[in-house]
Amino acid sequence: MCTGCQVYSSRLVGPSVQVIQALYENHPKKLAAYIAHATKKRPDYEKMPRQDYLREDVRLALARYVLELRE
């Protein structure tokens, strides 16, 4: 679900996974909350669509996966 807008080491539609990892390092619950209720954080990026239709446990698993991902 993330690969339409994010790639690991460069900008696509959204910031790279590496940037997300730096922002949310050791905070998967904060990333999961952002996934559910995304807001526009940067003027040079599109606003991420809210993913609040995903169950909380799915969002947390997704956040943990993104934070642990290595190229």
N, C-alpha and C positions, 0 to 999 in steps of 0.2 A: 504493500500500500504506500510505502514511502518513496519507492524508486521512480515514480512519475515526476517527482520534484527534487529529490535529493540524490546525490552521488557521493562517494566516499571522500574524495580529495579535491573536488572543484565545485564551483558554483554552477547550478543548473537553474531551476526556477527558484528554489530556496537555497539556503546556505548548505555548505558541505556537511557531511556527517562529522568530520573532524571539528568543525566549528561548533556543532551541536554538542559534541562530546566535551569540548572545552567549557561551554556554557553550563552544562548540567552534570559535570563530572561528580560521581558519588551521590547524585540526587535523582534517582529514577522516579521517585514519587512526584517531584516537581515537573519533570519532563512529561510524565503521564498526565498530570493536571493540565499542562500546556496543550498537549495533544487534544484533550477534550474541549478546552476553552481557549483556543488560539486567538491571539490578538496581533495586530500589526506592530512589530517591534522596530522595524527599520524602514526608512522611506525608500530605499533602493531595492526592496524586495516586495513581492506580492504578499498579501495576507494569506496565511495558511488557512485552509478550510477547517472548521471545527470537526473533530472526529468523535463527538459525544455520543454517537450511535453505538460505538464500541463499548462492550462491557468494561468495567473498571479493571478486572483482572487481565483482560486482553491488552488494554492500554499499558498496564504496568509491565507485562511480559514484553511488549513491543519496545517500551522505553529501555528496559534492561538489555534487550538484544542490541539496540542501537548504541547504547553506551559501551557495550562489550565488543562490538564489531571492530575487526581489524582487517585492513586491506590485504 
